[in-house]
Amino acid sequence: MFKNILLAVDVLQPGSWKRALPVALELCKASSATLNVITVAPDLGPGISVYFPADANEKMLADTKLKLREFVEANIPAGVKAKDIVTQGSIYREILAMAEKVGADLVVMASHKPDVSDYLLGANAAHVVRHFPRSVLVVRD
């Protein structure tokens, strides 16, 4: 059924994966699909980066890669082929670009009751649903 599934997570926000991860794993097991787990680090663009040490972006990306690797090792069973992917930039743009790059035939994302800090995440899920040309599964909380 599916060959490449992309699961978008924020390893620091369990609400972004608690319910979506089990669904993605079941779909991977049922169809022997590869699970591509993506997290998007914030972009410290030129306007913001001047307020941080010169190596702040590299340290943030290294830390994000380590956290995602630990997440995958702790949460993805040995029988599921998984790849961890860290990108940086606009969340929905990076998810869409990586879904195309890995040839994802399904994107899995979580959705939960938003509070003030979650409105951007909701907007990102909406963008992915509207713009990804293949299937998107939004797992509700």
C-alpha positions in Angstrom: 0.0 0.0 0.0 2.6 2.6 1.1 6.4 2.5 0.5 7.6 5.7 2.1 5.8 7.3 5.0 6.9 10.7 6.3 6.1 11.4 10.0 6.6 15.0 11.1 7.5 15.4 14.8 8.7 17.9 17.3 10.7 15.8 19.7 10.3 18.5 22.4 6.5 18.4 22.0 5.0 15.0 22.7 1.6 16.2 21.4 3.2 16.3 17.9 3.8 12.5 17.9 2.1 10.7 20.9 -0.9 9.6 18.8 0.5 9.9 15.3 3.6 7.7 15.9 1.6 4.5 16.7 -0.6 5.0 13.6 2.5 5.6 11.4 4.1 2.4 12.8 1.1 0.3 12.2 0.9 1.5 8.6 4.6 0.8 8.1 4.3 -2.7 9.5 1.2 -3.4 7.4 2.9 -2.4 4.1 6.6 -2.9 4.9 7.1 0.9 4.3 10.1 2.9 5.3 9.4 5.5 8.0 11.0 8.8 7.4 10.9 10.8 10.7 11.4 14.6 10.1 11.8 17.4 12.5 12.3 21.0 11.4 14.7 23.2 13.4 14.0 26.9 13.5 15.8 29.1 11.0 18.1 31.7 12.7 18.0 34.0 9.7 20.3 37.1 9.4 17.9 39.3 11.4 18.0 37.0 14.4 21.4 35.3 14.2 23.2 38.5 15.1 21.9 38.1 18.7 23.5 34.7 19.1 27.1 33.4 19.2 28.6 32.7 15.8 28.3 28.9 16.2 24.8 28.9 17.7 23.1 27.6 14.5 25.6 24.7 14.2 25.1 23.8 17.8 21.4 23.9 17.6 21.4 21.7 14.5 23.8 19.2 16.1 21.6 19.1 19.2 18.4 18.6 17.2 20.0 15.8 15.2 21.1 14.1 18.5 17.6 14.5 20.0 15.9 13.1 16.9 18.3 10.1 16.7 17.6 9.4 20.4 13.8 9.7 19.7 14.0 7.2 16.7 16.2 4.7 18.7 13.8 4.9 21.7 10.5 4.8 19.8 10.9 2.9 16.5 10.9 -0.9 16.8 13.7 -2.9 15.2 11.4 -4.4 12.6 10.6 -1.0 11.1 13.1 0.6 8.7 13.5 4.2 9.8 15.4 7.2 8.7 15.8 10.4 10.8 15.8 13.7 9.0 16.6 17.2 10.4 16.0 20.2 8.2 15.9 23.9 9.0 13.5 26.6 7.8 9.8 27.1 7.4 8.1 24.0 8.9 5.5 23.3 6.2 7.8 24.1 3.4 10.5 21.8 4.7 7.9 19.0 5.3 6.6 19.4 1.7 10.1 19.5 0.2 11.3 16.5 2.1 8.2 14.5 1.3 8.9 15.1 -2.3 12.6 14.3 -1.9 12.1 10.9 -0.2 9.2 10.0 -2.5 6.7 9.9 0.4 3.3 8.5 -0.6 1.9 9.4 2.8 2.6 12.2 5.3 1.4 11.6 8.9 1.0 14.5 11.2 -0.7 15.1 14.6 -3.4 17.6 15.3 -4.6 18.6 18.7 -6.7 21.2 20.4 -4.6 24.4 19.9 -3.6 26.8 22.5 -1.9 30.1 21.8 1.5 28.6 21.2 0.1 25.9 18.8 -1.5 28.1 16.1 1.6 28.0 13.9 1.7 24.2 14.1 -2.0 24.1 13.1 -1.3 26.4 10.2 1.6 24.1 9.1 -0.6 21.0 9.1 -3.2 22.9 7.1 -0.6 23.9 4.5 0.7 20.4 4.1 -2.9 19.0 3.7 -3.6 21.6 1.0 -0.4 21.4 -0.9 0.9 17.9 -0.8 -0.3 16.1 -3.9 -0.5 12.7 -2.3 -2.2 11.4 0.9 -1.9 13.2 4.3 -3.2 11.6 7.4 -3.9 14.0 10.3 -4.2 12.1 13.5 -6.5 14.0 15.9 -5.8 14.1 19.6 
